[in-house]
């Protein structure tokens, strides 16, 4: 389901029945700083809700938590859901119109999504996501901005 815009114009982060802990795969081992960043994203504190850098950090921590989990585990499915939410907020098409730093964070979110699909979803889903990333990189690499941030993409495909 599509998220309804909040009064400030941004999309809500949580859906019905979700909590900060369930969406961001938070555990008892989550640091207070990371937990606060996730809460800031959810509540739209500052620019966190629309920061690709903050979403990337949240997904990276969730990915580290999911490492070693069984491929059919709820942890893995929650990670895919988080990645899907992040990539919906930061579509690949927006890479060309963002600063190099923001583009790098968006690209990293998509690569993390493809890796999560590969590990916890299906290889077919992951392959389609990698193809989409590759298509965007091939269309936008004329200015050198996205190509510079793509160093993590190609090893991830291997």
C-alpha positions as CSV (number, residue, x, y, z in Angstrom):
1,X,0.0,0.0,0.0
2,X,1.1,3.5,-0.7
3,X,2.0,5.7,2.2
4,X,-0.1,8.8,2.8
5,X,1.8,12.1,2.9
6,X,2.2,13.7,6.3
7,X,1.2,17.3,6.9
8,X,4.8,18.3,6.1
9,X,4.6,16.6,2.7
10,X,6.8,13.6,3.3
11,X,5.5,10.0,3.3
12,X,4.9,8.3,6.6
13,X,7.5,5.7,7.3
14,X,5.6,3.2,9.4
15,X,2.6,1.2,8.2
16,X,-0.3,-0.1,10.2
17,X,0.9,-2.6,12.8
18,X,4.6,-1.7,12.5
19,X,6.9,-0.3,15.1
20,X,10.3,1.3,14.8
21,X,11.8,-1.9,16.2
22,X,10.1,-4.2,13.7
23,X,10.7,-2.0,10.6
24,X,14.4,-1.2,11.3
25,X,15.1,-4.8,12.7
26,X,16.2,-3.3,16.0
27,X,17.3,-5.7,18.8
28,X,18.4,-5.6,22.4
29,X,22.0,-5.2,20.9
30,X,21.1,-2.0,19.0
31,X,23.0,1.0,20.2
32,X,21.1,3.9,21.6
33,X,22.5,6.2,18.9
34,X,21.3,3.9,16.1
35,X,17.9,3.5,17.8
36,X,17.6,7.3,18.1
37,X,18.5,7.8,14.4
38,X,15.8,5.3,13.4
39,X,13.2,7.1,15.6
40,X,14.3,10.4,14.1
41,X,13.7,8.9,10.6
42,X,10.2,7.7,11.6
43,X,9.2,10.9,13.4
44,X,10.6,13.2,10.7
45,X,13.0,14.9,13.1
46,X,15.2,17.3,11.2
47,X,16.0,16.1,7.7
48,X,16.5,12.4,8.8
49,X,13.3,11.1,7.2
50,X,14.4,12.3,3.7
51,X,18.1,11.6,4.2
52,X,19.5,8.8,2.0
53,X,22.6,8.8,4.3
54,X,20.5,8.0,7.4
55,X,18.5,5.3,5.6
56,X,21.7,3.8,4.3
57,X,23.1,3.7,7.9
58,X,19.9,2.1,9.2
59,X,19.9,-0.6,6.4
60,X,23.6,-1.3,6.9
61,X,23.1,-2.1,10.6
62,X,20.0,-4.2,9.8
63,X,22.1,-6.1,7.2
64,X,24.8,-6.8,9.7
65,X,22.2,-8.0,12.2
66,X,20.8,-10.4,9.6
67,X,24.1,-11.9,8.6
68,X,24.1,-15.6,9.4
69,X,20.3,-15.8,9.7
70,X,18.6,-18.7,7.9
71,X,17.5,-17.8,4.4
72,X,13.8,-18.2,5.3
73,X,14.0,-16.4,8.6
74,X,11.7,-13.5,9.6
75,X,14.9,-11.5,10.2
76,X,15.7,-11.8,6.5
77,X,12.2,-11.0,5.4
78,X,12.1,-8.0,7.7
79,X,15.4,-6.8,6.1
80,X,13.9,-7.1,2.6
81,X,10.9,-5.1,3.7
82,X,13.2,-2.4,5.2
83,X,15.2,-2.3,1.9
84,X,12.0,-2.1,-0.1
85,X,10.8,0.8,2.0
86,X,14.1,2.6,1.6
87,X,14.3,2.1,-2.1
88,X,10.7,3.2,-2.6
89,X,11.7,6.5,-0.9
90,X,14.9,6.9,-2.9
91,X,14.2,5.6,-6.4
92,X,17.1,4.8,-8.8
93,X,15.8,7.4,-11.2
94,X,16.7,10.1,-8.6
95,X,20.4,9.3,-8.8
96,X,21.1,11.7,-11.7
97,X,19.4,14.6,-10.0
98,X,21.2,14.4,-6.6
99,X,24.5,15.5,-5.4
100,X,27.3,12.9,-5.7
101,X,27.2,12.1,-2.0
102,X,23.4,11.6,-2.0
103,X,23.7,9.5,-5.2
104,X,26.3,7.3,-3.6
105,X,24.0,6.6,-0.6
106,X,21.0,5.9,-2.9
107,X,23.1,3.5,-5.0
108,X,24.3,1.8,-1.8
109,X,20.7,1.4,-0.7
110,X,19.8,-0.4,-3.9
111,X,22.9,-2.6,-3.8
112,X,22.0,-3.6,-0.2
113,X,18.5,-4.4,-1.4
114,X,19.8,-6.6,-4.1
115,X,22.1,-8.4,-1.7
116,X,19.3,-8.9,0.7
117,X,17.1,-10.3,-2.1
118,X,19.9,-12.6,-3.1
119,X,20.4,-14.0,0.4
120,X,16.8,-14.0,1.8
121,X,14.6,-13.7,-1.3
122,X,15.1,-15.2,-4.7
123,X,18.1,-14.9,-7.0
124,X,15.6,-13.9,-9.8
125,X,14.5,-10.8,-7.7
126,X,18.2,-10.0,-7.0
127,X,19.1,-10.3,-10.7
128,X,16.3,-8.0,-11.7
129,X,17.4,-5.4,-9.1
130,X,21.1,-5.6,-10.2
131,X,19.9,-5.2,-13.9
132,X,18.0,-2.0,-12.9
133,X,21.0,-0.6,-11.1
134,X,23.3,-1.4,-14.0
135,X,20.8,0.2,-16.5
136,X,20.8,3.4,-14.4
137,X,24.5,3.5,-14.1
138,X,25.0,3.1,-17.8
139,X,22.5,5.9,-18.5
140,X,23.9,8.3,-15.9
141,X,27.7,7.8,-15.9
142,X,28.5,10.4,-18.5
143,X,29.2,13.1,-15.8
144,X,31.3,10.8,-13.7
145,X,29.3,11.4,-10.5
146,X,27.5,8.1,-10.2
147,X,30.3,6.1,-11.7
148,X,32.6,7.3,-8.8
149,X,30.1,6.0,-6.3
150,X,29.6,2.6,-8.1
151,X,32.7,1.0,-6.8
152,X,30.7,-1.1,-4.3
153,X,28.2,-2.2,-7.1
154,X,30.4,-4.3,-9.2
155,X,32.0,-6.4,-6.4
156,X,28.5,-7.0,-5.0
157,X,27.4,-8.5,-8.4
158,X,30.2,-11.1,-8.2
